[in-house]
Amino acid sequence: MRTDLFDFELPEDRIALRPATPRDSARLLSVPAGDVAFADLSVGDLPQLLQPGDALVFNDTRVIPASLSGVRQRGEYRSNVSLLLIERLAPDRWRTFARPAKRLQTGDRLQFGHGGEMCMLGALEGTVLSRGEGGEVDVAFDLSGPDLDAAIAAVGEMPLPPYIAGKRGVESTDRADYQTIYAARDGAVAAPTAGLHFTPELLAALEQRGVSSHFVTLHVGAGTFLPVKVEDTAEHKMHSEWGEVSAQTVQALNNVRANGGRIVAVGTTSLRLLESAAASGELQPFSDHTDIFITPGYRFRVVDVLMTNFHLPRSTLFMLVSAFAGRERMQAAYAHAIANDYRFYSYGDASLLMRAQHN
């Protein structure tokens, strides 16, 4: 399909730079199937929108402080460098996006955490192993395993999306704001942002409503930020991310479906993982990488309802929601959201989408 079919005008001031407080006070646009009118609500209204017996599926990945700023040293020469960790290759090695990548050479030494207020105990050093054509740089750190994890936690910052980081610096509050309250498994370099809206009070209200909660893991990668640069979606190469759906979760969700309940994916990451785990036609345990790219024409096997934030023009995520609820329906929903001052992207408001009947 043509990429420009998923374009729309988004004013710059609609991109939220900070989250709503409290989290569940964010706005929620209800998008029913068919021609039923949209409803302007809040995330706190979610229990009333779901039915007893429905099942929420959350992504419990935990964002690591994967953004590192430091210096490159080559002989006597030093210059600034920044890394975004994107994939762990070994206990002591990471694949990264580097800036400026073109100036790095194999053997360059990288130092993080030596300056400012950081003590030497929090310092982290590594060596450039190789550089890819797409700006990827493989780095071997001097530390390994849990020691490396602790050093990254000490010197790293939360990897805010470029649409936010380009407008303001990372703040101390981002450590908590850019993490779901149920995050459990380290590995993501981007947050599953629909889950940022949930509070303990909201989860309790959902449980009281008779809506069950289940967890899967998809370690969201930096590729989620990459724009679609090709003119035809068939030519876009989707990034790969590791995910896991346990046998226990599969059994629970199959029981929900058997009893007439709906599967409600919290976020596109949960949806993509569930659909990957059902590639054979039935939901099965899954532990592998997935690069599933969902565009209109895809037939959904698992997910009935999707809660998700508002996405950017021409993004793979807007293509996904267009496949789920219908492209014209989503164009109308986004036009409504823009006209009514909804906040977009990672720290923005949310939508609750019902799957189009033909899907």
N, C-alpha and C positions, 0 to 999 in steps of 0.2 A: 504494500500500500504506500501511497505517497505520504511522506513525512509532513508535508504542509497541511494535510487534512486534520492534523492534531495541533494546529497553531491557534493562538488567540492572543488578544492584547491584554497584557497584565501590567497595570501601573506599578512602578517601582515601590511606591509607598504601601502596597498591599503585602509585601514580604515582611513577616513578623521578625523583629530582632530579638525579642524576649518572649517567654511564655506567659500565658494568663496565670493569674494567682487568685484563688487556688486553682490547681490544675483542672479540676472538673467544672470550672466556671467558663471554660472556653465555649464558644458557640458550636452548635451542631446543626448542620443542614440535613434534614431527612429527605431522601430521594426515593420515593416509592416507585415500584415498577409501573409501566404503562403511562397513562396521562394524568395520574393523580398529582395534585398540586404539591409543590415543595412545602416543607414546614420549617420555620426558623425557630430552633430550640437551643438548649445548652446540653453539654455532655452529661450534666447531672440528671437529665431527663431519660438517659439510656434505659434504665430499668423498665420504664413504662412503654418503651418502644419494642422491647423483647418479650417473649412469651415463656412461661414456665416450661421447662424441658429443653429450651434452647441451650446451646453450648458455645461459650466464648473460647477462642483459641489464641493464646498470647505467645509472642516470641520472647523467651527469657534470656536472650543473649545480653551480655554486659559490655558496654563500651569501654575500651581501654584508652588512657591518655596518649593517643598514638601520634600526636604532633610534636616533633622535636626540633628545637632551634639551637644552633651551635656554630662551630667553626670548622672549616676544612684546613688541614695543614699538609703542605707539600714542601719538604725541606724547610727553608726559612720563611716561606710565604704562607700567609693565613688570610682567609676570607670567610664571610658568613655563608651558612648553608642551613637549609631546613629540610626535614624529612617527614613524610607521612607513611607510617607503617601500614602495609596493605596485606601482607601474607607471611605467615611464619613458615620458614623453610626447614628449620632445624632448631634444636634447643638454643643455639647461639646466633641464628641467622634469620634475617627478615628481608623480604622484598619490599621496596619502598618506592614512593614517588618523591623525587628530589628536586629542589630548586636551589641554584641553577644546575640542572642535570648535565648540560653539555660541558660544563667546566670540570666535572668530576672525572678522574681517571683511576684505573685499577691501581690499588696500592695507596691511594690517598687515605690519610688518617682523619677521622672525624671525632670531634670532642663536643660533648653536651654537658651542661650543668657546672662548668668550671667558674663561670663569672657570676656577677651580681650577688644575690644573697645565698646562693647555693653553696653549701660546704663541700669539701672534697669527697666526703663519704657519699654524697649524692651524685657524683660525677659518673659519666658514662662515655666510653670510647669504643670506636670500632674502625674497621678497615673496609674500603670499597673493594668488592670482589669483581663486579662486572656491571656494565651499563647496557640497557636495552634500547631499542630504537624509539620506543614510546615514552621514554622518560623514566622507565623503571630502573632502579639501582639496587643491586643486591649487596647487603652489608653484613659482615661478620663482626659481631660485638665481642669485646674482651670478656664479658660475663655470659653466663649460660643458665638456662632453666629458671628456677625461682629467683635466683640472684638477679638475672636480667629483668625479670618481671618487676621486681622491687625497684630497680634503678629506673625503669621506664615510668613507673608510677610516681617516682620522686621528681624526675626532670621533665616529664611530658605534660602536655596540655590537652584538653578535650578537643577533638578534631571537628570543630564546627564546620558546617557546609560552607562552601565559598561564597554563596549568596548572602550569608550572615557575616562570615569572617572578613569579607571585603568591606564591610560597613562599620564594623566595630571590633575592638580587640576581645580576646578571651577574658572573661571575668571569673572571679572565684566562685560565683553562684552557678556557673555552667557545670561544675563538677557534679552537682546534684540535679540541676535542671535538665541536663542532657542525658539523663539516665532514668529508666523506668523504675518504679518502686519495687518491682519483682525481679529485677535483673539478677541472674544467678551464675551465668557461665561466661567467663572472660573470652573475648575474641573478636568483637565487632569494632570497626573503626567508624561506624555511623550508627545512630540510634534508630531503633524501630519506632518511628515518631508517633504513630497513632497511640501507642501504649503510654506515651508521656502524659496523657490526659487523665490517667486513672489514679485515684486516691484510695487509701484504706476504707474510707467511708463509702465510696462508690462500689468497691468490690463487695463490701458487706451488704449493701442494698441489693446488688445483683444476686447474691447468694440467697437473700431472704425472698427475692422474687421467684426463686426456683431455677435460676440460670446457673449452670455449672461452668467452672473454669478449668481449662486444660492448657498445658504448656508444651511447646516445641522449641527447637533452637535453630536459628539461622544466623550465622555470624555475618552481619551486613558488611560488605566491602566498600572500598572507596569508589568502585565503579558505579555505584548508585548515583554519584554526582556527575558522571560523565554525560555530556549532551549527545544527542543523536545528530551526527554530522552528515550522514548520507541522505540522499533524496528519496530513497526507497527503503522501507523498513526491512525488506528481505536481505539487504546488504549490511545491516547493523550487526556487529558481533557483541553479544551480551557477555557481561562479566560473569565469572563463576564464583559461587559462594558455597561454603560447607554448611550442611544442615543435618538435623537428626529428628526423626519422629519415632518415639519408642513404641514397642509392641503394646504397652499398657495404654498409651494414648490412642493408638489405633483401635483397640478393643472398646475403649470408652466412647469414642466418636461413632463407631459403627453401631453401638447400642443406642446412642442418641438418635441416629438416623432411623433405626429399626422401630423406635418408639414414637416417631413422628416429629422429633425435634429438628431444629435448624442448626447448621454449622455456621457460626459467625466468626469470621477471621478478623482479628484486630491487627490491621496493617497489611500492606501488600507483601511484606516479607513472609508473614504467616500463610497468606494465600498461596504465594509462589511455592512455598515448601510443601504444603498440603497437596497441591496439584501435581508437584513433582513426585510425591510419594504415591500418587494414584495413576501414574503413567500407564500402568497395565490395564487400567479400567476400574480397579478396586483399590481402596486405601490400604497400604501395606507398610510395615516398618521400613524406615529409610535411614541410612547413614552414609552420606556421600556428598559430592559436590553437585550443584545444579546450576545450569545457565538457561533455565527456561525463560523464554521471551513470549509474553502473551499479548497478542494483538487481536483486533476484531476478526471473528471467524472461529476463534478458539471455543471449544465446547467444555464447559466446566464440569468436573466430575464430583467435587466434594463441597465446595463453599456455596452457601445460599445467600449470605449477607456479608457485606464488607464495610468495616469502619476504617476510614483512612483520612489523612489530611488532604489539603488541596495542593496539587502538584503544578509543576512549571510547564509552560508551553513546549510542545515537541519532545517532551520527556517520555522515556519508556513507561513511566508510572501513569502518565495521563493516557497513554495507549492502552495500558492494562485496565484502567477503570472504564475506558470506552468500550473495551471488549466485554466487560462485566455487565454494565448497565445500558450500553448502547451509545454510539458516538454522538448522535444528535441529542440524546437525552443529557449526556454529560456536557456538551457544549452549552445547552440551555441552563444546566445547573451551575456551571461556572460563570456564565453571564449574570445569573441571579446573584451568585456569591460576590462577584466584583461590584455589582450595582449596590449591594447592601453591605458593603464594607467588611466582608469576611477577611480574615488574616490568613495568608498563604504560607506554605512550606513547613519546615521542621518544627518551628515554634508557633505555628499558626493554629487555626481552628480545624474542625473535623467535619466529615460528612458520613452519613450512614446510607449505604447504597443497597438496594434490593436487586438481585440478579434479574436481568431481562428474561422474559418468559422463553424466548427462543434459545437461550443459553442453558 
